[in-house]
Amino acid sequence: MKKLFKISMVLLLVLSAATVFAAGGQETPAASEEKAPMEDSRMGGVLVFGRSGDSVGLDPGRETDGESFYGSTQVYDTLVEFVPGQTSIQPALAESWSFADDGLSATFNLRKGVKFHDGTDFNADAVVFSFERQFKEDHPFYKNGPWKYWGYMGMSDIVDSVVAIDEYTVKFNLKVVEAPFIANLAMDFASIVSPAAAEKYGEDLATNPVGTGAFKFVSWIKDDNMVFERNPDYWGGDVYLDRLIIKVIPDATARWLSLKKGEVDVIDFPSPEDLEEMQNTAGIKVIQQAGLNVGYLALNNEKAPYDNVKVRQAMNYAIDRDEIVKGVYGAAGAPAKNPLPPTMWSYNDDIDAYPYDPEMAKKLLAEAGYADGFKTEIWAMPVARPYNPNGRKVAEIMQAQLAKVGIEVEIVSYEWGTYLDKCDYGEHQAAMLGWTGDNGDPDNFLWVLLSKQAAEKPAGNIAFWKNDEFTDLIAEAKQEMDVAKRTELYRAAQVVFHDDAPWVPLAHSVVSEPMKESVQDFYLYPTGKRVFAKVWLKK
């Protein structure tokens, strides 16, 4: 007898990482702060969302960054999805699913009558197409990759085949039991694309997205704006906004001024210095949530001097995280010591953080053969992200701190897409990056960012750290369905990470989203999504 998905999901839904703040927090979807008096009063209007940087592309199978997913999320759907504001799973393009008794296959019953934006049918063949293009090397569209996220998640080690049983039934045959498998399918890389559109546009599907989502793509002016219009045939019911415009405003203060002037309705990643003013400005509200994120400095283990563990440990002693948090994050941040955020189950709080100790840093550098220090590049992110609101400022603080132990830092940056590509291929010595969890599972941090497999180029593990003990621990945890046992394994893995120091973990942040009071039913997702399918404007 098969196990129904509600039973199978229990272990995956153990803990929502969303810790909502009492002041300016968001309610659960079932208890929206305001209710429209009539259904049709919600309809209409244009919402402008101001963000810090542009998308790299809009094919969710090819991209890895949150800015790209901001655009693709509006157009595409997945088989399952996250409940708004939570990490629990609900049906989406699949109405139900079940696992075989041995856990090595999962069968999905698809929603009928759904159309892609180009008028073609959503069906089992479209699901098979969307996944096979990412892992079957003989698939005609495999060449349109690289399919980075599929690789980061180790999906080729999990999925053996995807088979259309009939027009509305799909079966995933698995190579191994995988505890987070269903949650993985709620992630953006698992979006279902129109096969007809992929055939028509080829690689240009990245600039001409066609899905089944709440909004249809209209236009994209690079580094300026994207425009989407309501999908009147959306399977999920009414979409209230006529249009959604996603506008690039790189400077945080400029985004705030645009919101005050009424030029935009919602803004991303405000400057911590502006938050108090925002919270005290009439007509503005700020939604806040503890971030499921971590910002870090990755030390490239393939390049000297970071191939030496004593140098990596010295970097951890030489960088004062408290000063960084105070100077950049303010009250919206907390120093990091682990690769997991404190809101994530299995976080190991028993680990002692590296203290700020320049003398210990000098001692370790001398033992490593660098008594006089060395020169290094530190790459600074060019855009604000939830885990790092100002990469340049963080780099400047680290530059001054490291100079005190004889390390001379040159700060380097590139355009966002170029920055990511260069990091993926290991061109850096040390680079700042970060992560917002995609599925509420520790695996999504530890495997994607630190496993040996994720160090294959193009890499998610941009420290290029290949530690057998660590990878064995997290590989065992992936296949263990007992949450208590998984927790023990993940806690042990964090100890290995701490001792070998492939990163300097920097900070975790509170995510704040300022908006007009008129914006209703907007929810912050712990996974970093920005979803506007059910947002409406109070008239």
GUSEBA-778198 format. One line per field, with one value per residue (C-alpha): residue in three letters; x, y, z. Coordinates in Angstrom, 1 decimal. Layout:
// GUSEBA-778198
res	[ALA:...]
X	[X:...]
Y	[Y:...]
Z	[Z:...]
***
This chain:
// GUSEBA-778198
res	[MET:LYS:LYS:LEU:PHE:LYS:ILE:SER:MET:VAL:LEU:LEU:LEU:VAL:LEU:SER:ALA:ALA:THR:VAL:PHE:ALA:ALA:GLY:GLY:GLN:GLU:THR:PRO:ALA:ALA:SER:GLU:GLU:LYS:ALA:PRO:MET:GLU:ASP:SER:ARG:MET:GLY:GLY:VAL:LEU:VAL:PHE:GLY:ARG:SER:GLY:ASP:SER:VAL:GLY:LEU:ASP:PRO:GLY:ARG:GLU:THR:ASP:GLY:GLU:SER:PHE:TYR:GLY:SER:THR:GLN:VAL:TYR:ASP:THR:LEU:VAL:GLU:PHE:VAL:PRO:GLY:GLN:THR:SER:ILE:GLN:PRO:ALA:LEU:ALA:GLU:SER:TRP:SER:PHE:ALA:ASP:ASP:GLY:LEU:SER:ALA:THR:PHE:ASN:LEU:ARG:LYS:GLY:VAL:LYS:PHE:HIS:ASP:GLY:THR:ASP:PHE:ASN:ALA:ASP:ALA:VAL:VAL:PHE:SER:PHE:GLU:ARG:GLN:PHE:LYS:GLU:ASP:HIS:PRO:PHE:TYR:LYS:ASN:GLY:PRO:TRP:LYS:TYR:TRP:GLY:TYR:MET:GLY:MET:SER:ASP:ILE:VAL:ASP:SER:VAL:VAL:ALA:ILE:ASP:GLU:TYR:THR:VAL:LYS:PHE:ASN:LEU:LYS:VAL:VAL:GLU:ALA:PRO:PHE:ILE:ALA:ASN:LEU:ALA:MET:ASP:PHE:ALA:SER:ILE:VAL:SER:PRO:ALA:ALA:ALA:GLU:LYS:TYR:GLY:GLU:ASP:LEU:ALA:THR:ASN:PRO:VAL:GLY:THR:GLY:ALA:PHE:LYS:PHE:VAL:SER:TRP:ILE:LYS:ASP:ASP:ASN:MET:VAL:PHE:GLU:ARG:ASN:PRO:ASP:TYR:TRP:GLY:GLY:ASP:VAL:TYR:LEU:ASP:ARG:LEU:ILE:ILE:LYS:VAL:ILE:PRO:ASP:ALA:THR:ALA:ARG:TRP:LEU:SER:LEU:LYS:LYS:GLY:GLU:VAL:ASP:VAL:ILE:ASP:PHE:PRO:SER:PRO:GLU:ASP:LEU:GLU:GLU:MET:GLN:ASN:THR:ALA:GLY:ILE:LYS:VAL:ILE:GLN:GLN:ALA:GLY:LEU:ASN:VAL:GLY:TYR:LEU:ALA:LEU:ASN:ASN:GLU:LYS:ALA:PRO:TYR:ASP:ASN:VAL:LYS:VAL:ARG:GLN:ALA:MET:ASN:TYR:ALA:ILE:ASP:ARG:ASP:GLU:ILE:VAL:LYS:GLY:VAL:TYR:GLY:ALA:ALA:GLY:ALA:PRO:ALA:LYS:ASN:PRO:LEU:PRO:PRO:THR:MET:TRP:SER:TYR:ASN:ASP:ASP:ILE:ASP:ALA:TYR:PRO:TYR:ASP:PRO:GLU:MET:ALA:LYS:LYS:LEU:LEU:ALA:GLU:ALA:GLY:TYR:ALA:ASP:GLY:PHE:LYS:THR:GLU:ILE:TRP:ALA:MET:PRO:VAL:ALA:ARG:PRO:TYR:ASN:PRO:ASN:GLY:ARG:LYS:VAL:ALA:GLU:ILE:MET:GLN:ALA:GLN:LEU:ALA:LYS:VAL:GLY:ILE:GLU:VAL:GLU:ILE:VAL:SER:TYR:GLU:TRP:GLY:THR:TYR:LEU:ASP:LYS:CYS:ASP:TYR:GLY:GLU:HIS:GLN:ALA:ALA:MET:LEU:GLY:TRP:THR:GLY:ASP:ASN:GLY:ASP:PRO:ASP:ASN:PHE:LEU:TRP:VAL:LEU:LEU:SER:LYS:GLN:ALA:ALA:GLU:LYS:PRO:ALA:GLY:ASN:ILE:ALA:PHE:TRP:LYS:ASN:ASP:GLU:PHE:THR:ASP:LEU:ILE:ALA:GLU:ALA:LYS:GLN:GLU:MET:ASP:VAL:ALA:LYS:ARG:THR:GLU:LEU:TYR:ARG:ALA:ALA:GLN:VAL:VAL:PHE:HIS:ASP:ASP:ALA:PRO:TRP:VAL:PRO:LEU:ALA:HIS:SER:VAL:VAL:SER:GLU:PRO:MET:LYS:GLU:SER:VAL:GLN:ASP:PHE:TYR:LEU:TYR:PRO:THR:GLY:LYS:ARG:VAL:PHE:ALA:LYS:VAL:TRP:LEU:LYS:LYS]
X	[0.0:1.3:1.9:-0.2:1.7:0.3:2.0:5.1:5.5:5.4:9.1:9.6:7.3:8.8:9.6:8.8:11.8:9.7:10.0:7.6:8.2:5.3:6.0:5.4:5.0:2.9:0.0:-0.7:-2.6:-5.8:-5.8:-5.1:-4.9:-7.5:-10.3:-11.8:-15.5:-16.3:-14.4:-14.5:-13.2:-9.8:-9.5:-7.4:-4.4:-0.7:1.9:5.5:8.1:11.5:14.5:18.3:19.5:18.3:17.8:20.5:17.8:14.3:14.7:14.4:16.3:19.4:19.6:20.7:20.2:17.2:17.0:16.4:13.8:11.9:11.0:10.5:8.4:5.6:5.5:6.1:4.6:5.9:4.2:4.1:4.6:5.2:2.3:2.6:4.9:5.9:8.1:5.3:4.2:0.8:-0.4:0.2:0.3:0.1:-3.2:-1.8:1.1:2.2:5.3:6.0:6.5:10.3:10.5:12.1:9.3:6.8:3.7:2.0:-1.6:-1.6:-4.2:-6.4:-7.5:-4.4:-3.0:0.4:0.5:1.0:-2.3:-0.8:-1.8:-0.1:0.3:2.6:4.7:5.4:6.6:8.8:10.3:11.0:13.0:14.7:16.2:18.2:19.8:19.5:22.6:20.9:17.9:17.8:17.6:20.2:22.7:20.8:22.2:24.3:21.6:23.4:20.8:20.1:23.8:24.0:21.2:22.8:19.6:21.3:22.2:18.6:16.4:16.8:13.9:10.8:8.0:4.6:2.2:-0.7:-1.7:-2.1:0.1:3.9:6.2:9.6:11.8:14.5:18.0:17.9:15.5:15.7:14.2:13.8:12.7:9.2:10.4:13.0:10.2:8.8:12.1:12.4:14.6:11.7:9.4:7.4:8.1:6.1:7.8:6.3:7.9:11.2:11.1:10.3:12.8:15.7:18.2:16.2:13.5:15.6:14.2:10.8:9.4:6.2:4.6:1.3:1.7:-0.4:1.3:2.2:5.5:5.2:8.6:12.1:14.3:17.7:18.7:15.5:12.2:10.2:6.5:4.0:0.2:-2.6:-3.2:-7.0:-7.0:-4.8:-5.6:-5.2:-8.2:-8.4:-5.2:-6.1:-3.4:-3.8:0.0:3.1:6.2:9.5:11.8:15.6:16.7:20.2:20.6:18.8:18.2:16.9:14.4:13.1:12.7:10.8:8.5:7.9:7.1:4.6:6.6:6.8:4.5:6.9:10.7:13.3:16.3:16.0:19.0:19.0:19.6:16.2:14.1:13.0:12.0:10.0:8.2:7.2:6.1:2.4:1.1:4.0:4.2:7.2:6.7:9.6:10.6:13.7:15.7:16.5:19.8:23.6:26.1:29.7:33.2:34.2:37.9:39.0:40.7:42.1:44.2:47.1:47.1:43.6:44.6:46.2:43.7:45.7:45.3:41.6:41.4:43.5:41.0:38.2:40.1:41.1:37.6:35.4:31.8:30.4:31.8:30.5:27.0:27.0:28.3:26.2:23.3:22.4:19.5:18.5:21.5:23.3:26.8:27.1:29.2:27.7:26.7:23.1:20.9:19.8:16.1:16.9:16.3:19.6:21.5:24.4:24.5:27.0:29.8:31.9:32.3:35.8:36.4:37.9:41.6:44.2:47.1:45.8:45.4:49.1:50.2:48.4:49.7:53.3:52.8:51.5:54.6:53.0:54.5:54.6:51.1:50.1:48.2:44.7:41.7:38.3:35.4:32.4:28.9:27.6:23.9:22.1:20.8:18.8:22.0:24.2:22.7:26.0:28.8:31.2:30.9:31.4:34.5:35.9:35.5:37.2:40.0:40.8:40.6:42.8:45.4:46.0:47.4:49.4:46.9:46.7:43.3:42.3:38.5:37.2:33.7:31.8:28.4:26.1:25.8:29.5:30.3:28.2:29.7:33.3:32.6:31.0:34.2:36.6:38.3:38.4:40.7:38.0:34.5:31.5:28.2:25.3:22.2:18.6:17.2:15.0:13.1:13.3:15.7:19.4:20.3:19.6:22.4:25.0:24.8:24.3:27.0:29.6:29.5:32.3:29.8:28.8:32.4:32.3:32.3:30.1:30.0:27.6:30.5:32.6:35.0:35.9:36.2:36.2:36.0:35.2:34.1:31.7:30.2:29.7:27.8:25.4:25.0:23.9:21.5:19.9:18.7:17.7:14.0:14.2:14.5:16.3:19.0:19.3:19.7:22.6:24.4:23.9:25.2:28.3:28.8:28.8:31.6:33.7:32.9:33.9:37.3:38.3:37.0:36.3:34.3:34.3:30.6:29.6:25.9:22.3:19.7:16.2:14.3:12.3:9.9:8.6:5.4:2.5:-0.4:-2.6:-0.7:-2.7:-2.0:1.7:3.7:7.4:8.5:11.4:12.7:13.2:10.4:8.5:5.0:2.3:-0.3:-2.8:-1.6:-4.2:-4.3:-6.7:-8.5]
Y	[0.0:3.4:6.1:9.2:12.4:13.9:11.1:11.2:15.0:14.9:14.7:17.5:19.9:19.5:23.2:26.3:28.6:31.7:33.6:36.5:39.7:41.1:44.6:44.9:41.1:39.2:37.0:33.6:33.5:32.4:35.5:38.4:41.8:43.3:41.8:43.3:44.0:42.5:40.1:42.4:45.4:43.7:43.7:46.2:48.4:48.4:47.5:48.6:46.7:48.3:46.0:46.4:44.6:43.0:39.4:37.4:35.4:34.1:30.4:29.1:25.9:27.9:30.5:30.4:33.9:35.5:38.5:36.1:34.1:37.4:37.5:33.9:33.2:35.4:33.4:29.8:27.2:24.0:20.7:21.6:25.0:26.6:27.8:31.7:32.8:29.2:26.3:23.7:22.3:22.4:21.1:23.3:21.9:18.4:17.9:14.9:12.5:9.3:7.3:3.6:1.6:1.5:5.3:4.8:6.3:9.1:9.4:12.8:13.3:16.5:19.3:19.1:22.0:24.1:26.1:27.6:31.3:30.4:28.4:25.0:22.3:21.6:17.8:15.0:15.5:19.0:17.9:15.2:17.8:20.3:17.9:15.8:18.8:19.3:15.9:13.8:14.6:13.3:15.5:18.1:21.0:19.8:21.9:25.1:24.8:24.7:23.5:24.7:24.3:20.7:20.1:22.0:19.9:16.7:15.8:13.4:11.3:11.2:11.0:8.0:8.8:10.9:9.0:10.0:7.3:8.9:12.5:13.6:11.2:11.4:9.1:9.9:6.9:7.6:6.1:6.6:7.5:11.3:12.9:16.5:15.3:16.8:20.1:20.2:20.1:23.4:25.2:27.4:25.1:22.6:25.0:23.6:25.3:25.3:22.7:24.7:27.9:26.1:24.8:28.3:30.3:27.9:29.6:32.8:31.2:33.0:36.3:35.1:33.0:31.1:29.2:28.6:31.3:34.1:36.7:36.7:38.2:41.4:43.1:43.5:46.5:45.4:47.1:49.1:47.2:44.1:44.2:41.4:41.3:39.4:35.8:35.8:32.0:31.3:27.9:29.3:31.7:35.4:37.4:40.9:43.2:44.3:44.7:44.1:46.1:45.1:48.1:48.2:50.9:50.0:52.4:51.6:55.3:55.9:53.0:54.6:58.0:56.4:54.7:58.0:59.8:57.1:56.0:52.4:50.4:47.9:48.0:45.3:45.4:48.8:50.4:49.5:53.2:54.1:51.5:53.6:56.5:54.0:52.6:56.1:57.4:57.7:55.5:53.1:49.7:47.4:43.7:41.8:38.2:36.4:35.5:31.9:33.1:33.3:35.7:34.5:35.0:31.9:31.1:29.3:26.1:25.6:28.7:29.6:30.7:29.4:25.8:26.0:25.4:27.6:30.6:30.0:29.8:33.0:34.8:33.8:35.2:38.4:39.4:41.1:40.1:42.3:45.4:44.3:43.7:47.0:49.0:47.4:45.4:47.4:45.9:43.9:41.5:39.0:37.6:34.1:31.2:28.3:27.7:27.2:30.1:29.8:29.5:26.2:22.9:21.1:24.3:23.5:26.3:24.3:25.4:28.3:31.1:32.2:35.3:38.4:37.8:39.5:38.1:34.5:35.3:36.5:33.4:31.1:33.0:32.6:28.9:28.7:30.5:33.9:35.8:39.0:38.5:38.3:40.1:38.9:39.9:40.0:40.1:42.3:41.7:44.6:44.2:44.2:40.8:39.7:38.2:41.2:44.7:46.3:44.1:47.0:48.4:44.9:44.5:47.8:46.9:43.6:45.3:47.5:44.6:42.3:45.1:44.9:41.3:42.1:41.0:43.5:43.4:44.6:44.9:43.6:43.6:42.9:43.2:40.7:38.1:38.2:38.1:34.9:33.2:34.0:32.7:29.5:28.8:29.6:32.7:34.4:34.0:35.0:36.1:37.3:35.5:34.1:32.0:32.1:28.6:27.3:24.5:24.7:21.8:21.9:19.9:23.0:24.8:22.1:20.0:22.9:25.1:22.8:19.2:17.7:17.2:20.9:21.9:20.6:23.6:25.5:25.2:26.0:25.3:28.4:27.6:24.5:22.7:18.9:17.3:13.6:13.5:16.4:15.1:11.6:13.0:15.1:12.3:10.0:12.6:13.1:9.4:9.2:9.8:10.0:13.7:13.1:11.1:13.6:16.3:14.4:14.1:17.7:18.9:16.7:18.1:21.7:20.8:19.6:22.8:24.9:23.2:23.2:26.8:26.9:30.2:33.1:33.1:36.7:37.4:36.4:39.1:40.0:40.6:43.8:44.7:48.3:49.1:51.4:50.7:50.1:46.9:43.9:40.2:40.4:37.7:37.3:33.8:32.3:31.0:34.5:34.3:37.4:36.3:38.7:36.2:37.2:40.7:43.5:47.2:48.8:51.5]
Z	[0.0:-0.9:1.7:1.0:0.7:3.9:5.8:3.8:4.3:8.1:8.4:5.9:7.7:11.2:11.6:9.8:9.9:9.9:13.2:12.8:14.7:16.7:15.5:11.8:11.4:9.0:9.9:8.5:5.1:6.9:9.0:6.7:8.4:6.3:4.3:1.2:1.7:-1.7:-3.9:-7.0:-4.9:-4.9:-8.7:-10.6:-10.2:-11.1:-8.4:-8.8:-6.8:-6.4:-6.1:-5.9:-9.0:-12.2:-13.1:-14.9:-16.8:-16.5:-17.2:-13.6:-14.5:-15.6:-13.0:-9.3:-8.0:-6.2:-8.5:-11.4:-9.5:-8.6:-12.3:-13.1:-10.0:-11.4:-14.6:-13.6:-11.3:-9.7:-8.9:-5.2:-3.6:-0.2:1.9:1.8:4.6:5.6:4.6:4.7:1.3:-0.5:-3.9:-6.9:-10.5:-8.8:-6.9:-4.9:-4.8:-3.1:-2.5:-3.0:0.2:-0.4:-1.0:-4.4:-6.5:-6.2:-8.4:-9.0:-10.1:-12.2:-12.3:-15.4:-17.7:-17.0:-20.0:-20.6:-21.5:-25.1:-25.1:-25.1:-22.6:-19.3:-19.0:-18.1:-21.2:-20.1:-16.7:-18.2:-20.6:-17.9:-15.8:-18.5:-20.2:-17.0:-16.6:-19.8:-21.8:-25.0:-24.5:-27.4:-24.9:-22.5:-24.4:-23.4:-19.8:-17.7:-15.3:-12.2:-9.6:-10.6:-10.1:-6.8:-5.4:-6.5:-8.3:-10.8:-7.8:-6.7:-9.8:-12.1:-14.5:-14.9:-16.7:-18.1:-17.0:-18.8:-19.8:-16.1:-14.1:-13.7:-11.9:-10.5:-10.2:-7.6:-7.1:-3.3:-0.6:-0.3:2.8:1.3:-2.2:-2.1:-0.7:-3.5:-6.1:-4.6:-5.6:-8.6:-10.7:-10.6:-12.5:-15.4:-18.7:-21.9:-24.3:-27.3:-26.0:-25.4:-29.0:-30.3:-28.4:-27.6:-25.3:-25.6:-23.4:-20.7:-22.0:-23.2:-20.3:-20.8:-17.9:-16.2:-13.5:-12.2:-14.5:-18.2:-19.2:-21.3:-21.5:-20.0:-20.3:-18.9:-15.7:-15.7:-15.4:-16.2:-16.9:-16.3:-16.9:-15.2:-16.4:-16.6:-16.9:-13.9:-12.4:-8.9:-9.1:-9.4:-9.9:-8.6:-10.1:-13.7:-14.0:-12.0:-12.7:-11.2:-11.2:-10.6:-8.2:-7.1:-4.2:-1.0:-0.1:-3.6:-3.2:0.0:-1.6:-4.5:-1.9:0.0:-3.3:-4.3:-7.3:-6.1:-3.8:-2.3:-1.9:-1.2:1.2:2.9:4.5:8.2:9.0:7.3:9.1:12.1:9.8:7.6:10.6:11.7:8.3:7.8:5.0:5.2:6.8:7.3:7.3:9.1:9.4:10.7:7.7:6.7:5.5:6.0:4.5:4.3:2.9:1.0:1.0:-2.2:-1.0:-4.5:-4.2:-1.9:0.8:1.5:0.9:4.4:7.2:9.6:7.2:7.0:10.8:11.1:8.8:11.2:14.2:12.3:11.2:13.8:13.0:15.7:14.1:10.7:12.1:14.0:11.0:8.2:9.5:12.7:14.6:11.6:11.8:14.1:13.8:12.3:13.5:11.5:7.9:9.0:10.3:14.0:12.8:11.1:12.9:13.6:14.1:16.5:19.1:21.2:18.8:20.1:17.6:16.6:18.9:17.4:18.4:16.1:18.1:17.6:13.9:13.7:15.6:13.1:10.1:11.4:11.9:8.3:6.9:6.6:9.5:7.4:6.1:2.4:-0.3:-1.3:-3.2:-1.5:-3.9:-2.9:-4.1:-6.3:-5.2:-1.9:-0.8:2.2:3.8:3.0:2.5:1.4:0.2:-0.5:3.0:4.5:2.4:3.5:7.2:6.6:4.7:7.7:10.1:8.1:7.7:11.5:11.1:7.9:5.3:2.5:0.8:-2.7:-3.1:-6.4:-7.9:-11.1:-12.6:-10.7:-13.5:-14.2:-10.5:-10.0:-13.1:-12.0:-8.5:-9.9:-11.9:-9.0:-10.3:-6.9:-4.0:-1.4:-2.3:-0.4:-1.1:0.9:0.8:1.6:2.2:-0.7:1.0:4.8:5.1:6.3:3.2:1.1:2.9:3.7:0.5:-2.0:-0.5:1.0:-0.3:-2.5:-5.3:-5.1:-5.7:-9.3:-11.7:-12.1:-8.4:-5.6:-3.2:-4.1:-1.3:-3.4:0.0:-0.5:2.9:2.9:6.6:6.2:2.9:4.3:7.3:5.2:2.6:5.3:6.6:3.2:3.2:6.9:7.5:11.3:12.1:15.4:13.7:10.9:13.5:15.1:11.7:10.8:14.2:13.7:10.2:11.6:14.0:11.0:9.1:12.1:12.6:8.9:8.4:4.6:5.2:7.4:8.3:8.6:9.6:9.5:8.8:9.6:6.3:6.2:3.4:3.4:1.4:1.2:3.6:0.5:-0.3:1.0:1.5:0.8:2.6:3.2:2.4:4.6:1.3:-0.1:-2.8:-3.7:-4.8:-6.0:-7.2:-4.5:-3.6:-4.0:-3.6:-1.2:-3.1]
***
